[in-house]
Amino acid sequence: MRGEMARSQADVIVVGAGNAAFCAALAAQEQGASVLMLEAAPEEESGGNSRFTAGSVRVVYNGVDDIKALVPDLTDQEIATTDFGTYTREQFFDDMARVTQNRADPDLVELLVTRSFDTFRWMRDKGVRFIPRSRSRANSSSGAASPSRRSAADPA
């Protein structure tokens, strides 16, 4: 036996601690459920697929105002020195076709792309704190955002 776990009761058990798991836990909490998240990996290796992408995720955004809605603590200096550009629905659709070699379910891709920004805003409203990639890289060449590691109950 690897170790003993304290007995817990929860309405919903979420297995994993990546972005999908956090979204499942947040959605269940939003509906009034008590949630228990389980992660088998040690903390330094946890995070699901997000760990392998260094936390980078794709989201449609049309400029710095959209980024500011997701990352409200951007400084004036970060805004002035970072080219956030845009990541349009068309670019996202094209990237999905390219990386999946057109093998993804088109209905699911449609949901992923068209609801990405609203989903990120919902996550932000639930306490997930996003940081621009420029804070975690040496240069400021890209404006994509990444969620920071925090508990669903941790206030923004």
C-alpha positions, 0 to 999 in steps of 0.5 A, a space after each residue: 500500500 502506497 499510503 493512507 488517505 483520509 476518508 472524504 465525502 464529496 458529491 463529485 470526484 475529479 481525477 486529475 489536476 490539469 485545466 480540464 479537471 479544474 474546469 470540471 471541478 469549477 463547473 460542479 462547484 458552480 452547481 453546488 456540489 462538493 468536489 474532491 480532486 485527486 491527482 496521482 502525480 507528485 506536485 512537481 509533475 502534476 497538471 495534466 496535459 498543461 504540464 507538457 505545454 508549459 501551461 500555454 493554451 489556445 484562445 481566440 482574442 482580438 487584441 490587447 483589450 481581450 487579453 486585459 479582460 483575461 489578465 486584468 493585472 497587466 501593467 502599462 509597461 507590459 502593454 507597451 512592450 508586448 506585441 499581443 497581436 490577435 488570434 482569430 477564429 480563422 487562425 484557430 480553425 486552421 491550426 486545429 485542422 493542421 495539428 489534427 490533420 483534419 481528423 478532429 470532430 468538426 462539431 467539437 472543434 466548432 465548440 472549442 474555437 467559438 467558446 474559447 474566449 467565453 470559457 476563459 472569461 468564466 475560468 477567470 471569474 471562478 478565480 483562475 488567474 491567467 498570466 501572459 506568456 511574456 512573463 514566463 519567457 525571456 522575450 515579449 514576442 507572443 501575447 498568448 496567456 497561460 493559467 497559473 497553478 492555483 486552487 479553485 477556491 483560491 481567490 484571484 
